[in-house]
Amino acid sequence: MSEEKRLHPITTVINAAKAIKEAIIPIVILFFVNGGTGNSGSILDYVPILITAGLIILLIFSGVIQWWRFKYWIEEGELRIEQGLFVKKKRYIHFERIQSLNYSEGILHRPFKLVKIKVETAGSSSDLDSEAVLTAITKEEANELNRMISAAKKKLKEKGLDPELTVAEEPEVDDRVLYKMSPKDLIVMATTSGGAGVVLGGVLIFLSQFGELIPYETVFNELIEFVETGFLLAGILIVLVFLIAWLIAVAMTFLRYADFTVRLVDKDIVITRGLLEKKQTTVPLKRIQGIRFDQNIVREPFRYTSVTIESAGGSVLEKDSNAIRLLPMIKENEATPILNEILPDYEWNVDFKGAPSRSIFRYIFWKLFFSLFVIIPVSWFFFPIGLLSLTLIPVSILLGWMQYRTAGYNLSGDQLVMRFRGVSKQIVYMKKKRIQSVTWTETYFQRKGRVATITATIKSAIGGSSTSVEHLDKKDVETMMDWYRPEAVSNPEAREIIGELET
Amino acid sequence: MGSNEPKMRISERALTVWKLYGWISAIITTIIAAGVITLAVLFDWSVWFIVGGVVVPILEIILFVYVFPTLKWRRWRYEVREEEIELQHGIFIVKRTLVPMVRVQHVDTEQGPILRKYRLATISISTAATLHQIPALDIDEADALRDSISALARVAEDDV
C-alpha cells in the first residue's frame, strides 16, 4: 500500500458541494441583487446570474483540483499526505501518533461503499494541523489502513515483530456489541430533550420572517371565526401543532441517532450512529478520563439518564467530541451492566454521602436573595401582573432544596464520585490517577458553618473539565483531600478511613 | 484554615509590588475622578458627583493599596513537597489546591518589568488540564523551585 493514491473521484462532488454550502449566503445575495429590475432586456440584467454561475463553476473546478492534487500513501510507518496546487502541503503522521480513525458515511458515500476517514491524533489540543481527513476512500482501503495502524502500534509494544507478519497472523479481534438503542428509547429521547420546543420556536421564527408573504390578517380573522365555532376545534389545532413539532423532533433524533450501536473492539469503544449519514466514533479505553451521568428534570422521574465519556485528545475539529455520548438515553439500571463490561474497574453502584443539614439554608439563601432583585422591581413597575414573579420564591426554595438533596460524594478505592445539580442532576465518576488537581474553597460564611466546596478537575479534549460539590461538611472535604494527597496523610482519622477504602 | 496549611510564604517584596499596582490604578482613578469633579463644577451637576469623585479614589487607595495587598499576602501560602504541590490563596474566598507531582507537565517562570525591578518572578505550573500560578517569588527562589519541580515531575505515561 505504499504507492501514491488519490481519493475516490466522488470527492470532487463532495468538495464542491461543501464549498458551495459554505458560500451559499454570498451566492444567494448575489443572485437577488438587482433581481427586481430585470425587464429592460439589457445584457446587464444577467450579470448577477452570470457571476453566480461563474462562481459555482469556479467552486466545482476547485473541487476537482483539490481532488487531483490530494495524494496519500504509506511509507516508513507513516501516513503521508500531499496536497495543494500552488503551495504544496505535506503532512506526515506517524502511526504511533494516530489515536483512532473515525469513519463517517454521507449520502454520497453510501452508493459507492465509501467512507470518510478522520484521523485523530493524540496531539496537543491547540495543534489543529495535526489532524487529517480522507474525504472518500473505499471501505476496504479504510480497513486496511486501520489494520496497518493497529499492527504498527502492536509492533511498538512487542518490539521486533515484522508488521507485515503481524498483519497476517493477527487473531480475530474481540468485537462485541454492547448496546443497541431501541426505537422506543429514541422516541423518549426526542420527547424529553426539549427538541420539540426548539422546533416549535423555529417554526414560529420562520413564520415571523415570512410575515409579508403570508396574509396574517386574513388568516387571523378566519382563525377567530374558527375559534368561535368551538373551543374544541381550537384545542385540536393546538394539539396538532404540538404533534407536528414533536414529530419533527423525533425525525431529527432518528436522523442523528438511528442505529445507535456501542461495540467494544479490542481496547476501543466504537460508537456508530446515524440514518442517512453514518458516523463512527472510536474511543480508546485508556483515553477515558471520566464518566458523566446527566439527568435533566423531565427525565429524572422516569429514571432515564444519558451517559457521556470525558475523553482526552480526540478531535478538536468536531465540536461535540470532548463529551462523547456513550448511552444517549437509557434507564439508570440498564446502564450499569453495560458500563461494567466497558470499564470493569469502576464501581457503579455507590452510596453517596450528602451535605450536612446545616447546608440547606446555604443552598437556598443566595437563590432567594437574587430572586428578590427580580421580584421587587418587576412587582413594583408591573403591578399587579408583576406579582406573578413572586412564584420565583417557591421555585428558588425548591431548586435549592433539590440541590441540597442531590449534593454528595463517594470514595471507594481509587475512585471519586461526585453528585450535584445545577438544574439537571449530574453524577461524575473519576479515577484518582485521572484527576489533575483538587481544590477546595471556603468563604467566610462557609468557614463559620464548617462547610466547604470541593472541585476536582479532569482533562477533557480542550482544557479541563471541573466538577464541584458545594457546602459539604468540612471533615468530608478534608477526607477527600487526604484521599487525593499523594504523600502521607497527617490526619489520623482520615488515614483510618482511607486505609479501610484501600483494603 | 486547617492545621496543616502550606508553610512557605511568598516574598515580602510582593507586598511592595502589589501596593505599587494599587497606586497605579488609584492614580488612574484619581485622574478620572478629577475630570468628573471638574465637569460637575463647570456644568452644575449634582453635588453627589463631587462627593463620589472624592470618596471613590480615597476608598480605592485604602482598599487596594493598604488593606487587600496585606490580606492577600498574609493568605498566600505554598508548599512544594516531594510528591505534591499545595497552594492556598484568596482574600474572601480561601482557595486551597492540591496538585500531585505526577500530574505536572511543565513549569515556567516569568517576570514583567515591575517584577524584574524587584527581582521577583511568577511561577506557572501546568498540568494536562489546569494552570496554577505562584505570584511574586524571589527570582532565585523561583528558579530553584522551577528546577526542582521539573526534576520531581514525571508524568506517568498512560495516565493522561
HADDOCK unambig.tbl for C-alpha pairs under 7 A between the chains (distance, minus, plus):
assign (segid A and resid 287 and name CA) (segid B and resid 160 and name CA) 6.90 0.50 0.50
assign (segid A and resid 312 and name CA) (segid B and resid 160 and name CA) 6.94 0.50 0.50
assign (segid A and resid 433 and name CA) (segid B and resid 159 and name CA) 6.40 0.50 0.50
assign (segid A and resid 434 and name CA) (segid B and resid 159 and name CA) 6.24 0.50 0.50
assign (segid A and resid 434 and name CA) (segid B and resid 160 and name CA) 6.72 0.50 0.50
assign (segid A and resid 436 and name CA) (segid B and resid 99 and name CA) 6.84 0.50 0.50
assign (segid A and resid 436 and name CA) (segid B and resid 103 and name CA) 5.90 0.50 0.50
assign (segid A and resid 436 and name CA) (segid B and resid 127 and name CA) 6.45 0.50 0.50
assign (segid A and resid 436 and name CA) (segid B and resid 128 and name CA) 6.98 0.50 0.50
assign (segid A and resid 436 and name CA) (segid B and resid 129 and name CA) 6.45 0.50 0.50
assign (segid A and resid 437 and name CA) (segid B and resid 97 and name CA) 6.95 0.50 0.50
assign (segid A and resid 437 and name CA) (segid B and resid 98 and name CA) 5.76 0.50 0.50
assign (segid A and resid 437 and name CA) (segid B and resid 99 and name CA) 4.83 0.50 0.50
assign (segid A and resid 438 and name CA) (segid B and resid 97 and name CA) 5.68 0.50 0.50
assign (segid A and resid 438 and name CA) (segid B and resid 98 and name CA) 5.36 0.50 0.50
assign (segid A and resid 438 and name CA) (segid B and resid 99 and name CA) 6.86 0.50 0.50
assign (segid A and resid 439 and name CA) (segid B and resid 95 and name CA) 6.72 0.50 0.50
assign (segid A and resid 439 and name CA) (segid B and resid 96 and name CA) 5.36 0.50 0.50
assign (segid A and resid 439 and name CA) (segid B and resid 97 and name CA) 4.06 0.50 0.50
assign (segid A and resid 439 and name CA) (segid B and resid 98 and name CA) 6.21 0.50 0.50
assign (segid A and resid 440 and name CA) (segid B and resid 95 and name CA) 5.77 0.50 0.50
assign (segid A and resid 440 and name CA) (segid B and resid 96 and name CA) 5.31 0.50 0.50
assign (segid A and resid 440 and name CA) (segid B and resid 97 and name CA) 6.46 0.50 0.50
assign (segid A and resid 441 and name CA) (segid B and resid 93 and name CA) 6.34 0.50 0.50
assign (segid A and resid 441 and name CA) (segid B and resid 94 and name CA) 5.41 0.50 0.50
assign (segid A and resid 441 and name CA) (segid B and resid 95 and name CA) 4.29 0.50 0.50
assign (segid A and resid 441 and name CA) (segid B and resid 96 and name CA) 6.22 0.50 0.50
assign (segid A and resid 442 and name CA) (segid B and resid 93 and name CA) 5.44 0.50 0.50
assign (segid A and resid 442 and name CA) (segid B and resid 94 and name CA) 5.11 0.50 0.50
assign (segid A and resid 442 and name CA) (segid B and resid 95 and name CA) 6.50 0.50 0.50
assign (segid A and resid 443 and name CA) (segid B and resid 92 and name CA) 5.99 0.50 0.50
assign (segid A and resid 443 and name CA) (segid B and resid 93 and name CA) 4.33 0.50 0.50
assign (segid A and resid 443 and name CA) (segid B and resid 94 and name CA) 6.20 0.50 0.50
assign (segid A and resid 444 and name CA) (segid B and resid 92 and name CA) 6.39 0.50 0.50
assign (segid A and resid 444 and name CA) (segid B and resid 93 and name CA) 6.80 0.50 0.50
assign (segid A and resid 458 and name CA) (segid B and resid 129 and name CA) 6.49 0.50 0.50
assign (segid A and resid 459 and name CA) (segid B and resid 128 and name CA) 6.19 0.50 0.50
assign (segid A and resid 459 and name CA) (segid B and resid 129 and name CA) 4.79 0.50 0.50
assign (segid A and resid 463 and name CA) (segid B and resid 129 and name CA) 4.83 0.50 0.50
assign (segid A and resid 464 and name CA) (segid B and resid 129 and name CA) 4.24 0.50 0.50
assign (segid A and resid 464 and name CA) (segid B and resid 130 and name CA) 6.31 0.50 0.50
assign (segid A and resid 486 and name CA) (segid B and resid 83 and name CA) 6.08 0.50 0.50
assign (segid A and resid 486 and name CA) (segid B and resid 84 and name CA) 6.54 0.50 0.50
assign (segid A and resid 486 and name CA) (segid B and resid 100 and name CA) 6.37 0.50 0.50
assign (segid A and resid 487 and name CA) (segid B and resid 83 and name CA) 6.23 0.50 0.50
